[in-house]
Every structure is written in C-alpha cells, then in structure tokens.
Amino acid sequence: MANLTTKELSALEDQLGLERLLCCKYQDAAQQSCDGALQAQFRSCAQQHKTNFTNLLSFLQ
C-alpha cells in the first residue's frame, strides 16, 4: 500500500462509513418493499455497496 496522508486516510474512512450505510439502507428498502422488481434492484444496489466496502477495506489492509 502506498503511503497515505492523514487527510487521505480520513477520506477513505468516511467513504467506508458511507458504503456501509448505503448497503444497510438498500437492504432495509428491499425488506420493506412489496414490489419484487424493486426488491431485486435494492438488493443489487446493496450488494454493489458491500463490494465497494470490501474493496476499500482490502486496499487499506
């Protein structure tokens, strides 16, 4: 991993938090939706944000 500044690390930490939040919000939306097509779209969005979170986290390790 490249040497990152404190500001860069802080920005990555913020982004991790946002990705986790979006994943949770889309999962909740999928559970609350009665429309199957919307549920599938919400689950897809949640999975994408989970992947983003995992990728960012692995970059930092």
Distance bins in CASP14 RR format, pairs under 12 A and 6 or more apart:
PFRMAT RR
TARGET T0000
AUTHOR 0000-0000-0000
RMODE 2
METHOD distances of the structure
MODEL  1
1 8 0 0 0 0 0 1 0 0 0 0 0
1 9 0 0 0 0 0 1 0 0 0 0 0
1 12 0 0 0 0 0 1 0 0 0 0 0
1 56 0 0 0 0 0 1 0 0 0 0 0
1 57 0 0 0 0 0 1 0 0 0 0 0
1 58 0 0 0 0 0 1 0 0 0 0 0
1 59 1 0 0 1 0 0 0 0 0 0 0
1 60 1 0 0 1 0 0 0 0 0 0 0
1 61 1 0 0 1 0 0 0 0 0 0 0
2 8 0 0 0 0 1 0 0 0 0 0 0
2 9 0 0 0 0 0 1 0 0 0 0 0
2 12 0 0 0 0 0 1 0 0 0 0 0
2 59 0 0 0 0 1 0 0 0 0 0 0
2 60 0 0 0 0 0 1 0 0 0 0 0
3 9 0 0 0 0 0 1 0 0 0 0 0
4 10 0 0 0 0 1 0 0 0 0 0 0
4 11 0 0 0 0 1 0 0 0 0 0 0
4 12 1 0 0 1 0 0 0 0 0 0 0
4 13 0 0 0 0 0 1 0 0 0 0 0
4 59 0 0 0 0 1 0 0 0 0 0 0
4 60 0 0 0 0 1 0 0 0 0 0 0
5 11 0 0 0 0 1 0 0 0 0 0 0
5 12 0 0 0 0 0 1 0 0 0 0 0
6 12 0 0 0 0 0 1 0 0 0 0 0
6 13 0 0 0 0 0 1 0 0 0 0 0
7 13 0 0 0 0 0 1 0 0 0 0 0
7 14 0 0 0 0 0 1 0 0 0 0 0
8 14 0 0 0 0 0 1 0 0 0 0 0
8 15 0 0 0 0 0 1 0 0 0 0 0
8 59 0 0 0 0 0 1 0 0 0 0 0
8 60 0 0 0 0 0 1 0 0 0 0 0
9 15 0 0 0 0 0 1 0 0 0 0 0
9 16 0 0 0 0 0 1 0 0 0 0 0
9 56 0 0 0 0 0 1 0 0 0 0 0
9 59 0 0 0 0 0 1 0 0 0 0 0
9 60 0 0 0 0 1 0 0 0 0 0 0
10 16 0 0 0 0 0 1 0 0 0 0 0
10 17 0 0 0 0 0 1 0 0 0 0 0
11 17 0 0 0 0 0 1 0 0 0 0 0
11 18 0 0 0 0 0 1 0 0 0 0 0
11 56 0 0 0 0 0 1 0 0 0 0 0
11 60 0 0 0 0 0 1 0 0 0 0 0
12 18 0 0 0 0 0 1 0 0 0 0 0
12 19 0 0 0 0 0 1 0 0 0 0 0
12 52 0 0 0 0 0 1 0 0 0 0 0
12 53 0 0 0 0 0 1 0 0 0 0 0
12 55 0 0 0 0 0 1 0 0 0 0 0
12 56 1 0 0 1 0 0 0 0 0 0 0
12 57 0 0 0 0 1 0 0 0 0 0 0
12 58 0 0 0 0 0 1 0 0 0 0 0
12 59 1 0 0 1 0 0 0 0 0 0 0
12 60 1 0 0 1 0 0 0 0 0 0 0
12 61 0 0 0 0 0 1 0 0 0 0 0
13 19 0 0 0 0 0 1 0 0 0 0 0
13 20 0 0 0 0 0 1 0 0 0 0 0
13 53 0 0 0 0 0 1 0 0 0 0 0
13 56 0 0 0 0 1 0 0 0 0 0 0
13 57 0 0 0 0 0 1 0 0 0 0 0
13 60 0 0 0 0 1 0 0 0 0 0 0
14 20 0 0 0 0 0 1 0 0 0 0 0
14 21 0 0 0 0 0 1 0 0 0 0 0
14 56 0 0 0 0 0 1 0 0 0 0 0
15 21 0 0 0 0 0 1 0 0 0 0 0
15 22 0 0 0 0 0 1 0 0 0 0 0
15 49 0 0 0 0 0 1 0 0 0 0 0
15 52 0 0 0 0 1 0 0 0 0 0 0
15 53 0 0 0 0 1 0 0 0 0 0 0
15 55 0 0 0 0 0 1 0 0 0 0 0
15 56 1 0 0 1 0 0 0 0 0 0 0
15 57 0 0 0 0 0 1 0 0 0 0 0
15 59 0 0 0 0 0 1 0 0 0 0 0
15 60 0 0 0 0 0 1 0 0 0 0 0
16 22 0 0 0 0 0 1 0 0 0 0 0
16 23 0 0 0 0 0 1 0 0 0 0 0
16 49 0 0 0 0 0 1 0 0 0 0 0
16 50 0 0 0 0 0 1 0 0 0 0 0
16 52 0 0 0 0 1 0 0 0 0 0 0
16 53 1 0 0 1 0 0 0 0 0 0 0
16 54 0 0 0 0 0 1 0 0 0 0 0
16 55 0 0 0 0 0 1 0 0 0 0 0
16 56 1 0 1 0 0 0 0 0 0 0 0
16 57 1 0 0 1 0 0 0 0 0 0 0
16 58 0 0 0 0 0 1 0 0 0 0 0
16 59 0 0 0 0 0 1 0 0 0 0 0
16 60 0 0 0 0 1 0 0 0 0 0 0
16 61 0 0 0 0 0 1 0 0 0 0 0
17 23 0 0 0 0 1 0 0 0 0 0 0
17 24 0 0 0 0 1 0 0 0 0 0 0
17 25 0 0 0 0 0 1 0 0 0 0 0
17 49 0 0 0 0 0 1 0 0 0 0 0
17 52 0 0 0 0 0 1 0 0 0 0 0
17 53 1 0 0 1 0 0 0 0 0 0 0
17 56 0 0 0 0 1 0 0 0 0 0 0
17 57 0 0 0 0 0 1 0 0 0 0 0
18 24 0 0 0 0 0 1 0 0 0 0 0
18 25 0 0 0 0 0 1 0 0 0 0 0
18 49 0 0 0 0 1 0 0 0 0 0 0
18 52 0 0 0 0 1 0 0 0 0 0 0
18 53 0 0 0 0 1 0 0 0 0 0 0
18 56 0 0 0 0 0 1 0 0 0 0 0
19 25 0 0 0 0 0 1 0 0 0 0 0
19 26 0 0 0 0 0 1 0 0 0 0 0
19 45 0 0 0 0 0 1 0 0 0 0 0
19 46 0 0 0 0 0 1 0 0 0 0 0
19 47 0 0 0 0 0 1 0 0 0 0 0
19 48 0 0 0 0 1 0 0 0 0 0 0
19 49 1 0 1 0 0 0 0 0 0 0 0
19 50 1 0 0 1 0 0 0 0 0 0 0
19 51 0 0 0 0 1 0 0 0 0 0 0
19 52 1 0 1 0 0 0 0 0 0 0 0
19 53 1 1 0 0 0 0 0 0 0 0 0
19 54 0 0 0 0 1 0 0 0 0 0 0
19 55 0 0 0 0 1 0 0 0 0 0 0
19 56 1 0 0 1 0 0 0 0 0 0 0
19 57 0 0 0 0 1 0 0 0 0 0 0
20 26 0 0 0 0 0 1 0 0 0 0 0
20 27 0 0 0 0 0 1 0 0 0 0 0
20 46 0 0 0 0 0 1 0 0 0 0 0
20 49 1 0 0 1 0 0 0 0 0 0 0
20 50 0 0 0 0 1 0 0 0 0 0 0
20 52 0 0 0 0 1 0 0 0 0 0 0
20 53 1 0 1 0 0 0 0 0 0 0 0
20 54 0 0 0 0 0 1 0 0 0 0 0
20 56 0 0 0 0 1 0 0 0 0 0 0
20 57 0 0 0 0 1 0 0 0 0 0 0
21 27 0 0 0 0 0 1 0 0 0 0 0
21 28 0 0 0 0 0 1 0 0 0 0 0
21 46 0 0 0 0 0 1 0 0 0 0 0
21 49 0 0 0 0 1 0 0 0 0 0 0
21 50 0 0 0 0 0 1 0 0 0 0 0
21 52 0 0 0 0 0 1 0 0 0 0 0
21 53 0 0 0 0 1 0 0 0 0 0 0
22 28 0 0 0 0 0 1 0 0 0 0 0
22 29 0 0 0 0 0 1 0 0 0 0 0
22 42 0 0 0 0 0 1 0 0 0 0 0
22 45 1 0 0 1 0 0 0 0 0 0 0
22 46 1 0 0 1 0 0 0 0 0 0 0
22 47 0 0 0 0 0 1 0 0 0 0 0
22 48 0 0 0 0 1 0 0 0 0 0 0
22 49 1 0 1 0 0 0 0 0 0 0 0
22 50 0 0 0 0 1 0 0 0 0 0 0
22 51 0 0 0 0 0 1 0 0 0 0 0
22 52 0 0 0 0 1 0 0 0 0 0 0
22 53 0 0 0 0 1 0 0 0 0 0 0
23 29 0 0 0 0 0 1 0 0 0 0 0
23 30 0 0 0 0 0 1 0 0 0 0 0
23 42 0 0 0 0 0 1 0 0 0 0 0
23 43 0 0 0 0 0 1 0 0 0 0 0
23 44 0 0 0 0 0 1 0 0 0 0 0
23 45 0 0 0 0 1 0 0 0 0 0 0
23 46 1 0 1 0 0 0 0 0 0 0 0
23 47 0 0 0 0 1 0 0 0 0 0 0
23 48 0 0 0 0 1 0 0 0 0 0 0
23 49 1 0 1 0 0 0 0 0 0 0 0
23 50 1 0 1 0 0 0 0 0 0 0 0
23 51 0 0 0 0 1 0 0 0 0 0 0
23 52 0 0 0 0 1 0 0 0 0 0 0
23 53 1 0 0 1 0 0 0 0 0 0 0
23 54 0 0 0 0 0 1 0 0 0 0 0
24 30 0 0 0 0 0 1 0 0 0 0 0
24 31 0 0 0 0 0 1 0 0 0 0 0
24 42 0 0 0 0 0 1 0 0 0 0 0
24 45 0 0 0 0 0 1 0 0 0 0 0
24 46 1 0 0 1 0 0 0 0 0 0 0
24 49 0 0 0 0 1 0 0 0 0 0 0
24 50 0 0 0 0 1 0 0 0 0 0 0
24 53 0 0 0 0 0 1 0 0 0 0 0
25 31 0 0 0 0 0 1 0 0 0 0 0
25 32 0 0 0 0 0 1 0 0 0 0 0
25 42 0 0 0 0 1 0 0 0 0 0 0
25 45 0 0 0 0 1 0 0 0 0 0 0
25 46 0 0 0 0 1 0 0 0 0 0 0
25 49 0 0 0 0 1 0 0 0 0 0 0
25 50 0 0 0 0 0 1 0 0 0 0 0
26 32 0 0 0 0 0 1 0 0 0 0 0
26 33 0 0 0 0 0 1 0 0 0 0 0
26 38 0 0 0 0 0 1 0 0 0 0 0
26 39 0 0 0 0 0 1 0 0 0 0 0
26 40 0 0 0 0 0 1 0 0 0 0 0
26 41 0 0 0 0 1 0 0 0 0 0 0
26 42 1 0 1 0 0 0 0 0 0 0 0
26 43 1 0 0 1 0 0 0 0 0 0 0
26 44 0 0 0 0 1 0 0 0 0 0 0
26 45 1 0 1 0 0 0 0 0 0 0 0
26 46 1 1 0 0 0 0 0 0 0 0 0
26 47 0 0 0 0 1 0 0 0 0 0 0
26 48 0 0 0 0 1 0 0 0 0 0 0
26 49 1 0 0 1 0 0 0 0 0 0 0
26 50 0 0 0 0 1 0 0 0 0 0 0
26 52 0 0 0 0 0 1 0 0 0 0 0
27 33 0 0 0 0 0 1 0 0 0 0 0
27 39 0 0 0 0 0 1 0 0 0 0 0
27 42 1 0 0 1 0 0 0 0 0 0 0
27 43 1 0 0 1 0 0 0 0 0 0 0
27 44 0 0 0 0 0 1 0 0 0 0 0
27 45 0 0 0 0 1 0 0 0 0 0 0
27 46 1 0 1 0 0 0 0 0 0 0 0
27 47 0 0 0 0 1 0 0 0 0 0 0
27 48 0 0 0 0 0 1 0 0 0 0 0
27 49 0 0 0 0 1 0 0 0 0 0 0
27 50 0 0 0 0 1 0 0 0 0 0 0
28 39 0 0 0 0 0 1 0 0 0 0 0
28 42 0 0 0 0 1 0 0 0 0 0 0
28 43 0 0 0 0 0 1 0 0 0 0 0
28 45 0 0 0 0 0 1 0 0 0 0 0
28 46 0 0 0 0 1 0 0 0 0 0 0
29 35 0 0 0 0 0 1 0 0 0 0 0
29 36 0 0 0 0 0 1 0 0 0 0 0
29 38 1 0 0 1 0 0 0 0 0 0 0
29 39 0 0 0 0 1 0 0 0 0 0 0
29 40 0 0 0 0 0 1 0 0 0 0 0
29 41 0 0 0 0 1 0 0 0 0 0 0
29 42 1 0 1 0 0 0 0 0 0 0 0
29 43 0 0 0 0 1 0 0 0 0 0 0
29 44 0 0 0 0 0 1 0 0 0 0 0
29 45 0 0 0 0 1 0 0 0 0 0 0
29 46 0 0 0 0 1 0 0 0 0 0 0
29 49 0 0 0 0 0 1 0 0 0 0 0
30 36 0 0 0 0 1 0 0 0 0 0 0
30 37 0 0 0 0 0 1 0 0 0 0 0
30 38 1 0 0 1 0 0 0 0 0 0 0
30 39 1 0 1 0 0 0 0 0 0 0 0
30 40 0 0 0 0 1 0 0 0 0 0 0
30 41 0 0 0 0 1 0 0 0 0 0 0
30 42 1 1 0 0 0 0 0 0 0 0 0
30 43 1 0 1 0 0 0 0 0 0 0 0
30 44 0 0 0 0 1 0 0 0 0 0 0
30 45 0 0 0 0 1 0 0 0 0 0 0
30 46 1 0 0 1 0 0 0 0 0 0 0
30 47 0 0 0 0 0 1 0 0 0 0 0
31 38 0 0 0 0 0 1 0 0 0 0 0
31 39 0 0 0 0 1 0 0 0 0 0 0
31 42 0 0 0 0 1 0 0 0 0 0 0
31 43 0 0 0 0 1 0 0 0 0 0 0
31 46 0 0 0 0 0 1 0 0 0 0 0
32 38 0 0 0 0 1 0 0 0 0 0 0
32 39 0 0 0 0 1 0 0 0 0 0 0
32 42 0 0 0 0 1 0 0 0 0 0 0
33 39 1 0 1 0 0 0 0 0 0 0 0
33 40 0 0 0 0 1 0 0 0 0 0 0
33 41 0 0 0 0 1 0 0 0 0 0 0
33 42 1 0 0 1 0 0 0 0 0 0 0
33 43 0 0 0 0 1 0 0 0 0 0 0
33 45 0 0 0 0 0 1 0 0 0 0 0
33 46 0 0 0 0 0 1 0 0 0 0 0
34 42 0 0 0 0 0 1 0 0 0 0 0
35 41 0 0 0 0 1 0 0 0 0 0 0
35 42 0 0 0 0 1 0 0 0 0 0 0
36 42 0 0 0 0 1 0 0 0 0 0 0
36 43 0 0 0 0 1 0 0 0 0 0 0
36 44 0 0 0 0 0 1 0 0 0 0 0
37 43 0 0 0 0 0 1 0 0 0 0 0
37 44 0 0 0 0 0 1 0 0 0 0 0
38 44 0 0 0 0 0 1 0 0 0 0 0
38 45 0 0 0 0 0 1 0 0 0 0 0
39 45 0 0 0 0 0 1 0 0 0 0 0
39 46 0 0 0 0 0 1 0 0 0 0 0
40 46 0 0 0 0 0 1 0 0 0 0 0
40 47 0 0 0 0 0 1 0 0 0 0 0
41 47 0 0 0 0 0 1 0 0 0 0 0
41 48 0 0 0 0 0 1 0 0 0 0 0
42 48 0 0 0 0 0 1 0 0 0 0 0
42 49 0 0 0 0 0 1 0 0 0 0 0
43 49 0 0 0 0 0 1 0 0 0 0 0
43 50 0 0 0 0 0 1 0 0 0 0 0
44 50 0 0 0 0 0 1 0 0 0 0 0
44 51 0 0 0 0 0 1 0 0 0 0 0
45 51 0 0 0 0 0 1 0 0 0 0 0
45 52 0 0 0 0 0 1 0 0 0 0 0
46 52 0 0 0 0 0 1 0 0 0 0 0
46 53 0 0 0 0 0 1 0 0 0 0 0
47 53 0 0 0 0 0 1 0 0 0 0 0
47 54 0 0 0 0 0 1 0 0 0 0 0
48 54 0 0 0 0 0 1 0 0 0 0 0
48 55 0 0 0 0 0 1 0 0 0 0 0
49 55 0 0 0 0 0 1 0 0 0 0 0
49 56 0 0 0 0 0 1 0 0 0 0 0
50 56 0 0 0 0 0 1 0 0 0 0 0
50 57 0 0 0 0 0 1 0 0 0 0 0
51 57 0 0 0 0 0 1 0 0 0 0 0
51 58 0 0 0 0 0 1 0 0 0 0 0
52 58 0 0 0 0 0 1 0 0 0 0 0
52 59 0 0 0 0 0 1 0 0 0 0 0
53 59 0 0 0 0 0 1 0 0 0 0 0
53 60 0 0 0 0 0 1 0 0 0 0 0
54 60 0 0 0 0 0 1 0 0 0 0 0
54 61 0 0 0 0 0 1 0 0 0 0 0
55 61 0 0 0 0 0 1 0 0 0 0 0
END
